[in-house]
């Protein structure tokens, strides 16, 4: 279903085994503006975090997910 500006879409992570990097900041699918900070975050279960993003340029909103990996010291 196509998204319209101002509606909330869902953007899933493509590789849930890596930590997010600065170069992997979300980009607005409507205007291609880079998002700097999420408006809100919510912990879902033990390892999943969902972030709410809203584009400052066109007001398009979407949700992204991140799965945390346990940190293991060697």
PDB file of N, CA, C and O in Angstrom:
ATOM      1  N   UNK A   1       0.839  -1.167   0.000  1.00  0.00           N
ATOM      2  CA  UNK A   1       0.000   0.000   0.000  1.00  0.00           C
ATOM      3  C   UNK A   1       0.890   1.238   0.000  1.00  0.00           C
ATOM      4  O   UNK A   1       1.783   1.332   0.842  1.00  0.00           O
ATOM      5  N   UNK A   2       0.685   2.192  -0.909  1.00  0.00           N
ATOM      6  CA  UNK A   2       1.523   3.398  -0.954  1.00  0.00           C
ATOM      7  C   UNK A   2       1.272   4.287   0.254  1.00  0.00           C
ATOM      8  O   UNK A   2       0.151   4.379   0.753  1.00  0.00           O
ATOM      9  N   UNK A   3       2.323   4.935   0.711  1.00  0.00           N
ATOM     10  CA  UNK A   3       2.224   5.843   1.848  1.00  0.00           C
ATOM     11  C   UNK A   3       2.061   7.269   1.349  1.00  0.00           C
ATOM     12  O   UNK A   3       2.595   7.630   0.300  1.00  0.00           O
ATOM     13  N   UNK A   4       1.340   8.062   2.082  1.00  0.00           N
ATOM     14  CA  UNK A   4       1.167   9.467   1.735  1.00  0.00           C
ATOM     15  C   UNK A   4       1.928  10.316   2.729  1.00  0.00           C
ATOM     16  O   UNK A   4       2.133   9.888   3.865  1.00  0.00           O
ATOM     17  N   UNK A   5       2.357  11.515   2.337  1.00  0.00           N
ATOM     18  CA  UNK A   5       3.071  12.376   3.275  1.00  0.00           C
ATOM     19  C   UNK A   5       2.247  12.589   4.542  1.00  0.00           C
ATOM     20  O   UNK A   5       1.045  12.849   4.487  1.00  0.00           O
ATOM     21  N   UNK A   6       2.922  12.471   5.677  1.00  0.00           N
ATOM     22  CA  UNK A   6       2.258  12.661   6.959  1.00  0.00           C
ATOM     23  C   UNK A   6       1.722  11.376   7.551  1.00  0.00           C
ATOM     24  O   UNK A   6       1.335  11.361   8.719  1.00  0.00           O
ATOM     25  N   UNK A   7       1.684  10.272   6.772  1.00  0.00           N
ATOM     26  CA  UNK A   7       1.205   9.008   7.316  1.00  0.00           C
ATOM     27  C   UNK A   7       2.388   8.216   7.856  1.00  0.00           C
ATOM     28  O   UNK A   7       3.533   8.447   7.469  1.00  0.00           O
ATOM     29  N   UNK A   8       2.099   7.285   8.749  1.00  0.00           N
ATOM     30  CA  UNK A   8       3.169   6.486   9.337  1.00  0.00           C
ATOM     31  C   UNK A   8       3.344   5.201   8.549  1.00  0.00           C
ATOM     32  O   UNK A   8       2.406   4.413   8.423  1.00  0.00           O
ATOM     33  N   UNK A   9       4.532   4.988   8.022  1.00  0.00           N
ATOM     34  CA  UNK A   9       4.876   3.746   7.348  1.00  0.00           C
ATOM     35  C   UNK A   9       5.776   2.943   8.261  1.00  0.00           C
ATOM     36  O   UNK A   9       6.106   3.400   9.355  1.00  0.00           O
ATOM     37  N   UNK A  10       6.176   1.769   7.840  1.00  0.00           N
ATOM     38  CA  UNK A  10       7.082   0.946   8.622  1.00  0.00           C
ATOM     39  C   UNK A  10       8.310   0.657   7.781  1.00  0.00           C
ATOM     40  O   UNK A  10       8.208   0.249   6.624  1.00  0.00           O
ATOM     41  N   UNK A  11       9.476   0.875   8.383  1.00  0.00           N
ATOM     42  CA  UNK A  11      10.737   0.637   7.708  1.00  0.00           C
ATOM     43  C   UNK A  11      11.502  -0.368   8.544  1.00  0.00           C
ATOM     44  O   UNK A  11      11.923  -0.039   9.653  1.00  0.00           O
ATOM     45  N   UNK A  12      11.696  -1.577   8.054  1.00  0.00           N
ATOM     46  CA  UNK A  12      12.386  -2.614   8.804  1.00  0.00           C
ATOM     47  C   UNK A  12      13.870  -2.623   8.515  1.00  0.00           C
ATOM     48  O   UNK A  12      14.307  -2.166   7.459  1.00  0.00           O
ATOM     49  N   UNK A  13      14.636  -3.136   9.441  1.00  0.00           N
ATOM     50  CA  UNK A  13      16.077  -3.255   9.243  1.00  0.00           C
ATOM     51  C   UNK A  13      16.346  -4.390   8.268  1.00  0.00           C
ATOM     52  O   UNK A  13      15.689  -5.429   8.333  1.00  0.00           O
ATOM     53  N   UNK A  14      17.298  -4.206   7.372  1.00  0.00           N
ATOM     54  CA  UNK A  14      17.608  -5.235   6.394  1.00  0.00           C
ATOM     55  C   UNK A  14      18.535  -6.298   6.961  1.00  0.00           C
ATOM     56  O   UNK A  14      18.423  -7.466   6.588  1.00  0.00           O
ATOM     57  N   UNK A  15      19.435  -5.932   7.839  1.00  0.00           N
ATOM     58  CA  UNK A  15      20.347  -6.888   8.450  1.00  0.00           C
ATOM     59  C   UNK A  15      20.313  -6.666   9.951  1.00  0.00           C
ATOM     60  O   UNK A  15      20.893  -5.704  10.453  1.00  0.00           O
ATOM     61  N   UNK A  16      19.636  -7.551  10.668  1.00  0.00           N
ATOM     62  CA  UNK A  16      19.442  -7.355  12.096  1.00  0.00           C
ATOM     63  C   UNK A  16      20.621  -7.844  12.924  1.00  0.00           C
ATOM     64  O   UNK A  16      20.564  -7.786  14.152  1.00  0.00           O
ATOM     65  N   UNK A  17      21.679  -8.321  12.295  1.00  0.00           N
ATOM     66  CA  UNK A  17      22.824  -8.821  13.044  1.00  0.00           C
ATOM     67  C   UNK A  17      23.892  -7.762  13.253  1.00  0.00           C
ATOM     68  O   UNK A  17      24.829  -7.982  14.021  1.00  0.00           O
ATOM     69  N   UNK A  18      23.773  -6.605  12.579  1.00  0.00           N
ATOM     70  CA  UNK A  18      24.781  -5.551  12.721  1.00  0.00           C
ATOM     71  C   UNK A  18      24.251  -4.425  13.588  1.00  0.00           C
ATOM     72  O   UNK A  18      23.044  -4.199  13.669  1.00  0.00           O
ATOM     73  N   UNK A  19      25.168  -3.726  14.232  1.00  0.00           N
ATOM     74  CA  UNK A  19      24.819  -2.525  14.971  1.00  0.00           C
ATOM     75  C   UNK A  19      24.639  -1.377  13.983  1.00  0.00           C
ATOM     76  O   UNK A  19      25.330  -1.341  12.964  1.00  0.00           O
ATOM     77  N   UNK A  20      23.727  -0.432  14.254  1.00  0.00           N
ATOM     78  CA  UNK A  20      23.585   0.697  13.328  1.00  0.00           C
ATOM     79  C   UNK A  20      24.833   1.570  13.352  1.00  0.00           C
ATOM     80  O   UNK A  20      25.484   1.705  14.387  1.00  0.00           O
ATOM     81  N   UNK A  21      25.155   2.151  12.225  1.00  0.00           N
ATOM     82  CA  UNK A  21      26.320   3.026  12.108  1.00  0.00           C
ATOM     83  C   UNK A  21      25.862   4.402  11.690  1.00  0.00           C
ATOM     84  O   UNK A  21      24.759   4.581  11.175  1.00  0.00           O
ATOM     85  N   UNK A  22      26.717   5.358  11.917  1.00  0.00           N
ATOM     86  CA  UNK A  22      26.382   6.740  11.576  1.00  0.00           C
ATOM     87  C   UNK A  22      25.999   6.882  10.106  1.00  0.00           C
ATOM     88  O   UNK A  22      25.107   7.664   9.776  1.00  0.00           O
ATOM     89  N   UNK A  23      26.660   6.140   9.222  1.00  0.00           N
ATOM     90  CA  UNK A  23      26.376   6.247   7.794  1.00  0.00           C
ATOM     91  C   UNK A  23      25.064   5.567   7.407  1.00  0.00           C
ATOM     92  O   UNK A  23      24.621   5.685   6.265  1.00  0.00           O
ATOM     93  N   UNK A  24      24.439   4.854   8.350  1.00  0.00           N
ATOM     94  CA  UNK A  24      23.199   4.141   8.072  1.00  0.00           C
ATOM     95  C   UNK A  24      21.986   4.843   8.685  1.00  0.00           C
ATOM     96  O   UNK A  24      20.985   4.199   9.000  1.00  0.00           O
ATOM     97  N   UNK A  25      22.077   6.158   8.851  1.00  0.00           N
ATOM     98  CA  UNK A  25      20.930   6.892   9.361  1.00  0.00           C
ATOM     99  C   UNK A  25      19.778   6.777   8.368  1.00  0.00           C
ATOM    100  O   UNK A  25      20.007   6.748   7.159  1.00  0.00           O
ATOM    101  N   UNK A  26      18.543   6.711   8.865  1.00  0.00           N
ATOM    102  CA  UNK A  26      17.415   6.586   7.946  1.00  0.00           C
ATOM    103  C   UNK A  26      17.287   7.793   7.021  1.00  0.00           C
ATOM    104  O   UNK A  26      17.631   8.920   7.377  1.00  0.00           O
ATOM    105  N   UNK A  27      16.788   7.518   5.840  1.00  0.00           N
ATOM    106  CA  UNK A  27      16.550   8.552   4.835  1.00  0.00           C
ATOM    107  C   UNK A  27      15.055   8.549   4.531  1.00  0.00           C
ATOM    108  O   UNK A  27      14.455   7.486   4.371  1.00  0.00           O
ATOM    109  N   UNK A  28      14.465   9.709   4.454  1.00  0.00           N
ATOM    110  CA  UNK A  28      13.047   9.829   4.151  1.00  0.00           C
ATOM    111  C   UNK A  28      12.763   9.254   2.764  1.00  0.00           C
ATOM    112  O   UNK A  28      13.396   9.664   1.791  1.00  0.00           O
ATOM    113  N   UNK A  29      11.819   8.309   2.655  1.00  0.00           N
ATOM    114  CA  UNK A  29      11.512   7.735   1.347  1.00  0.00           C
ATOM    115  C   UNK A  29      10.745   8.689   0.428  1.00  0.00           C
ATOM    116  O   UNK A  29      10.610   8.414  -0.764  1.00  0.00           O
ATOM    117  N   UNK A  30      10.246   9.792   0.956  1.00  0.00           N
ATOM    118  CA  UNK A  30       9.504  10.760   0.151  1.00  0.00           C
ATOM    119  C   UNK A  30      10.433  11.822  -0.442  1.00  0.00           C
ATOM    120  O   UNK A  30      10.402  12.066  -1.648  1.00  0.00           O
ATOM    121  N   UNK A  31      11.266  12.459   0.404  1.00  0.00           N
ATOM    122  CA  UNK A  31      12.086  13.581  -0.072  1.00  0.00           C
ATOM    123  C   UNK A  31      13.598  13.321   0.001  1.00  0.00           C
ATOM    124  O   UNK A  31      14.386  14.175  -0.405  1.00  0.00           O
ATOM    125  N   UNK A  32      14.009  12.156   0.512  1.00  0.00           N
ATOM    126  CA  UNK A  32      15.415  11.746   0.606  1.00  0.00           C
ATOM    127  C   UNK A  32      16.237  12.566   1.598  1.00  0.00           C
ATOM    128  O   UNK A  32      17.465  12.574   1.513  1.00  0.00           O
ATOM    129  N   UNK A  33      15.589  13.253   2.534  1.00  0.00           N
ATOM    130  CA  UNK A  33      16.297  13.985   3.581  1.00  0.00           C
ATOM    131  C   UNK A  33      16.787  12.988   4.631  1.00  0.00           C
ATOM    132  O   UNK A  33      16.073  12.034   4.941  1.00  0.00           O
ATOM    133  N   UNK A  34      17.978  13.182   5.181  1.00  0.00           N
ATOM    134  CA  UNK A  34      18.526  12.293   6.201  1.00  0.00           C
ATOM    135  C   UNK A  34      17.968  12.652   7.568  1.00  0.00           C
ATOM    136  O   UNK A  34      17.911  13.827   7.931  1.00  0.00           O
ATOM    137  N   UNK A  35      17.556  11.644   8.326  1.00  0.00           N
ATOM    138  CA  UNK A  35      17.056  11.837   9.682  1.00  0.00           C
ATOM    139  C   UNK A  35      18.241  11.818  10.647  1.00  0.00           C
ATOM    140  O   UNK A  35      19.150  11.002  10.499  1.00  0.00           O
ATOM    141  N   UNK A  36      18.231  12.700  11.616  1.00  0.00           N
ATOM    142  CA  UNK A  36      19.332  12.781  12.572  1.00  0.00           C
ATOM    143  C   UNK A  36      18.974  12.121  13.898  1.00  0.00           C
ATOM    144  O   UNK A  36      19.793  11.387  14.452  1.00  0.00           O
ATOM    145  N   UNK A  37      17.785  12.358  14.418  1.00  0.00           N
ATOM    146  CA  UNK A  37      17.390  11.804  15.715  1.00  0.00           C
ATOM    147  C   UNK A  37      15.928  11.379  15.673  1.00  0.00           C
ATOM    148  O   UNK A  37      15.084  12.068  15.099  1.00  0.00           O
ATOM    149  N   UNK A  38      15.646  10.250  16.282  1.00  0.00           N
ATOM    150  CA  UNK A  38      14.275   9.758  16.356  1.00  0.00           C
ATOM    151  C   UNK A  38      13.475  10.615  17.339  1.00  0.00           C
ATOM    152  O   UNK A  38      14.031  11.157  18.294  1.00  0.00           O
ATOM    153  N   UNK A  39      12.181  10.732  17.099  1.00  0.00           N
ATOM    154  CA  UNK A  39      11.317  11.475  18.018  1.00  0.00           C
ATOM    155  C   UNK A  39      11.043  10.689  19.280  1.00  0.00           C
ATOM    156  O   UNK A  39      10.905  11.262  20.361  1.00  0.00           O
ATOM    157  N   UNK A  40      10.965   9.375  19.144  1.00  0.00           N
ATOM    158  CA  UNK A  40      10.669   8.526  20.304  1.00  0.00           C
ATOM    159  C   UNK A  40      11.219   7.136  20.045  1.00  0.00           C
ATOM    160  O   UNK A  40      11.469   6.748  18.904  1.00  0.00           O
ATOM    161  N   UNK A  41      11.400   6.406  21.112  1.00  0.00           N
ATOM    162  CA  UNK A  41      11.839   5.020  21.025  1.00  0.00           C
ATOM    163  C   UNK A  41      11.083   4.198  22.045  1.00  0.00           C
ATOM    164  O   UNK A  41      10.708   4.701  23.105  1.00  0.00           O
ATOM    165  N   UNK A  42      10.858   2.930  21.726  1.00  0.00           N
ATOM    166  CA  UNK A  42      10.153   2.041  22.650  1.00  0.00           C
ATOM    167  C   UNK A  42      10.812   0.681  22.624  1.00  0.00           C
ATOM    168  O   UNK A  42      11.129   0.154  21.558  1.00  0.00           O
ATOM    169  N   UNK A  43      11.016   0.114  23.801  1.00  0.00           N
ATOM    170  CA  UNK A  43      11.580  -1.223  23.911  1.00  0.00           C
ATOM    171  C   UNK A  43      10.428  -2.213  23.789  1.00  0.00           C
ATOM    172  O   UNK A  43       9.452  -2.141  24.534  1.00  0.00           O
ATOM    173  N   UNK A  44      10.555  -3.133  22.844  1.00  0.00           N
ATOM    174  CA  UNK A  44       9.543  -4.152  22.599  1.00  0.00           C
ATOM    175  C   UNK A  44      10.182  -5.499  22.906  1.00  0.00           C
ATOM    176  O   UNK A  44      11.073  -5.936  22.177  1.00  0.00           O
ATOM    177  N   UNK A  45       9.756  -6.149  23.943  1.00  0.00           N
ATOM    178  CA  UNK A  45      10.380  -7.408  24.338  1.00  0.00           C
ATOM    179  C   UNK A  45      11.749  -7.156  24.952  1.00  0.00           C
ATOM    180  O   UNK A  45      12.035  -6.057  25.427  1.00  0.00           O
ATOM    181  N   UNK A  46      12.593  -8.183  24.939  1.00  0.00           N
ATOM    182  CA  UNK A  46      13.912  -8.058  25.551  1.00  0.00           C
ATOM    183  C   UNK A  46      14.954  -7.432  24.641  1.00  0.00           C
ATOM    184  O   UNK A  46      15.868  -6.762  25.120  1.00  0.00           O
ATOM    185  N   UNK A  47      14.832  -7.640  23.338  1.00  0.00           N
ATOM    186  CA  UNK A  47      15.922  -7.255  22.439  1.00  0.00           C
ATOM    187  C   UNK A  47      15.533  -6.313  21.312  1.00  0.00           C
ATOM    188  O   UNK A  47      16.400  -5.938  20.522  1.00  0.00           O
ATOM    189  N   UNK A  48      14.298  -5.920  21.202  1.00  0.00           N
ATOM    190  CA  UNK A  48      13.862  -5.108  20.073  1.00  0.00           C
ATOM    191  C   UNK A  48      13.537  -3.681  20.511  1.00  0.00           C
ATOM    192  O   UNK A  48      12.861  -3.463  21.517  1.00  0.00           O
ATOM    193  N   UNK A  49      14.029  -2.721  19.741  1.00  0.00           N
ATOM    194  CA  UNK A  49      13.731  -1.311  19.975  1.00  0.00           C
ATOM    195  C   UNK A  49      13.101  -0.759  18.702  1.00  0.00           C
ATOM    196  O   UNK A  49      13.609  -0.988  17.604  1.00  0.00           O
ATOM    197  N   UNK A  50      12.007  -0.040  18.846  1.00  0.00           N
ATOM    198  CA  UNK A  50      11.372   0.614  17.697  1.00  0.00           C
ATOM    199  C   UNK A  50      11.511   2.115  17.867  1.00  0.00           C
ATOM    200  O   UNK A  50      11.346   2.650  18.963  1.00  0.00           O
ATOM    201  N   UNK A  51      11.820   2.790  16.756  1.00  0.00           N
ATOM    202  CA  UNK A  51      12.020   4.233  16.762  1.00  0.00           C
ATOM    203  C   UNK A  51      11.001   4.906  15.859  1.00  0.00           C
ATOM    204  O   UNK A  51      10.717   4.424  14.762  1.00  0.00           O
ATOM    205  N   UNK A  52      10.453   6.020  16.322  1.00  0.00           N
ATOM    206  CA  UNK A  52       9.529   6.833  15.530  1.00  0.00           C
ATOM    207  C   UNK A  52      10.311   7.985  14.930  1.00  0.00           C
ATOM    208  O   UNK A  52      10.957   8.750  15.646  1.00  0.00           O
ATOM    209  N   UNK A  53      10.247   8.106  13.607  1.00  0.00           N
ATOM    210  CA  UNK A  53      10.953   9.156  12.873  1.00  0.00           C
ATOM    211  C   UNK A  53       9.946  10.029  12.161  1.00  0.00           C
ATOM    212  O   UNK A  53       8.959   9.519  11.632  1.00  0.00           O
ATOM    213  N   UNK A  54      10.167  11.330  12.132  1.00  0.00           N
ATOM    214  CA  UNK A  54       9.355  12.256  11.348  1.00  0.00           C
ATOM    215  C   UNK A  54      10.302  13.183  10.607  1.00  0.00           C
ATOM    216  O   UNK A  54      11.189  13.795  11.203  1.00  0.00           O
ATOM    217  N   UNK A  55      10.104  13.277   9.310  1.00  0.00           N
ATOM    218  CA  UNK A  55      10.961  14.110   8.471  1.00  0.00           C
ATOM    219  C   UNK A  55      10.689  15.587   8.741  1.00  0.00           C
ATOM    220  O   UNK A  55       9.541  16.028   8.693  1.00  0.00           O
ATOM    221  N   UNK A  56      11.737  16.345   9.023  1.00  0.00           N
ATOM    222  CA  UNK A  56      11.595  17.787   9.247  1.00  0.00           C
ATOM    223  C   UNK A  56      11.272  18.524   7.950  1.00  0.00           C
ATOM    224  O   UNK A  56      10.703  19.615   7.976  1.00  0.00           O
ATOM    225  N   UNK A  57      11.632  17.933   6.832  1.00  0.00           N
ATOM    226  CA  UNK A  57      11.444  18.591   5.544  1.00  0.00           C
ATOM    227  C   UNK A  57      10.013  18.442   5.009  1.00  0.00           C
ATOM    228  O   UNK A  57       9.412  19.423   4.572  1.00  0.00           O
ATOM    229  N   UNK A  58       9.460  17.202   5.043  1.00  0.00           N
ATOM    230  CA  UNK A  58       8.145  16.971   4.423  1.00  0.00           C
ATOM    231  C   UNK A  58       7.098  16.409   5.388  1.00  0.00           C
ATOM    232  O   UNK A  58       5.955  16.191   4.986  1.00  0.00           O
ATOM    233  N   UNK A  59       7.462  16.170   6.649  1.00  0.00           N
ATOM    234  CA  UNK A  59       6.556  15.679   7.700  1.00  0.00           C
ATOM    235  C   UNK A  59       6.126  14.227   7.538  1.00  0.00           C
ATOM    236  O   UNK A  59       5.192  13.790   8.211  1.00  0.00           O
ATOM    237  N   UNK A  60       6.775  13.474   6.670  1.00  0.00           N
ATOM    238  CA  UNK A  60       6.474  12.050   6.537  1.00  0.00           C
ATOM    239  C   UNK A  60       6.953  11.331   7.791  1.00  0.00           C
ATOM    240  O   UNK A  60       8.044  11.621   8.280  1.00  0.00           O
ATOM    241  N   UNK A  61       6.170  10.405   8.320  1.00  0.00           N
ATOM    242  CA  UNK A  61       6.537   9.666   9.517  1.00  0.00           C
ATOM    243  C   UNK A  61       6.671   8.189   9.239  1.00  0.00           C
ATOM    244  O   UNK A  61       5.934   7.642   8.418  1.00  0.00           O
ATOM    245  N   UNK A  62       7.605   7.532   9.914  1.00  0.00           N
ATOM    246  CA  UNK A  62       7.754   6.090   9.786  1.00  0.00           C
ATOM    247  C   UNK A  62       8.400   5.530  11.039  1.00  0.00           C
ATOM    248  O   UNK A  62       8.933   6.270  11.866  1.00  0.00           O
ATOM    249  N   UNK A  63       8.345   4.212  11.166  1.00  0.00           N
ATOM    250  CA  UNK A  63       8.889   3.500  12.316  1.00  0.00           C
ATOM    251  C   UNK A  63       9.981   2.562  11.828  1.00  0.00           C
ATOM    252  O   UNK A  63       9.810   1.871  10.823  1.00  0.00           O
ATOM    253  N   UNK A  64      11.106   2.536  12.541  1.00  0.00           N
ATOM    254  CA  UNK A  64      12.166   1.578  12.235  1.00  0.00           C
ATOM    255  C   UNK A  64      12.376   0.683  13.449  1.00  0.00           C
ATOM    256  O   UNK A  64      12.023   1.050  14.570  1.00  0.00           O
ATOM    257  N   UNK A  65      12.951  -0.492  13.220  1.00  0.00           N
ATOM    258  CA  UNK A  65      13.199  -1.452  14.298  1.00  0.00           C
ATOM    259  C   UNK A  65      14.677  -1.798  14.356  1.00  0.00           C
ATOM    260  O   UNK A  65      15.369  -1.811  13.338  1.00  0.00           O
ATOM    261  N   UNK A  66      15.143  -2.078  15.555  1.00  0.00           N
ATOM    262  CA  UNK A  66      16.530  -2.498  15.777  1.00  0.00           C
ATOM    263  C   UNK A  66      16.507  -3.629  16.789  1.00  0.00           C
ATOM    264  O   UNK A  66      15.863  -3.522  17.832  1.00  0.00           O
ATOM    265  N   UNK A  67      17.209  -4.712  16.484  1.00  0.00           N
ATOM    266  CA  UNK A  67      17.321  -5.831  17.402  1.00  0.00           C
ATOM    267  C   UNK A  67      18.703  -5.792  18.044  1.00  0.00           C
ATOM    268  O   UNK A  67      19.722  -5.862  17.357  1.00  0.00           O
ATOM    269  N   UNK A  68      18.723  -5.680  19.370  1.00  0.00           N
ATOM    270  CA  UNK A  68      19.997  -5.625  20.091  1.00  0.00           C
ATOM    271  C   UNK A  68      20.590  -7.023  20.207  1.00  0.00           C
ATOM    272  O   UNK A  68      19.883  -8.002  20.447  1.00  0.00           O
ATOM    273  N   UNK A  69      21.910  -7.088  20.030  1.00  0.00           N
ATOM    274  CA  UNK A  69      22.630  -8.339  20.243  1.00  0.00           C
ATOM    275  C   UNK A  69      23.257  -8.291  21.632  1.00  0.00           C
ATOM    276  O   UNK A  69      23.657  -7.223  22.095  1.00  0.00           O
ATOM    277  N   UNK A  70      23.343  -9.431  22.293  1.00  0.00           N
ATOM    278  CA  UNK A  70      24.042  -9.424  23.577  1.00  0.00           C
ATOM    279  C   UNK A  70      25.526  -9.146  23.376  1.00  0.00           C
ATOM    280  O   UNK A  70      26.147  -9.670  22.451  1.00  0.00           O
ATOM    281  N   UNK A  71      26.084  -8.319  24.247  1.00  0.00           N
ATOM    282  CA  UNK A  71      27.509  -8.001  24.177  1.00  0.00           C
ATOM    283  C   UNK A  71      28.275  -9.070  24.934  1.00  0.00           C
ATOM    284  O   UNK A  71      28.006  -9.313  26.110  1.00  0.00           O
ATOM    285  N   UNK A  72      29.234  -9.714  24.264  1.00  0.00           N
ATOM    286  CA  UNK A  72      29.995 -10.795  24.880  1.00  0.00           C
ATOM    287  C   UNK A  72      31.471 -10.396  24.905  1.00  0.00           C
ATOM    288  O   UNK A  72      32.065 -10.105  23.867  1.00  0.00           O
ATOM    289  N   UNK A  73      32.049 -10.388  26.098  1.00  0.00           N
ATOM    290  CA  UNK A  73      33.474 -10.100  26.249  1.00  0.00           C
ATOM    291  C   UNK A  73      34.263 -11.387  26.071  1.00  0.00           C
ATOM    292  O   UNK A  73      33.870 -12.443  26.566  1.00  0.00           O
ATOM    293  N   UNK A  74      35.360 -11.290  25.371  1.00  0.00           N
ATOM    294  CA  UNK A  74      36.215 -12.471  25.155  1.00  0.00           C
ATOM    295  C   UNK A  74      37.441 -12.373  26.011  1.00  0.00           C
ATOM    296  O   UNK A  74      38.290 -13.264  25.979  1.00  0.00           O
TER     297      UNK A  74
END
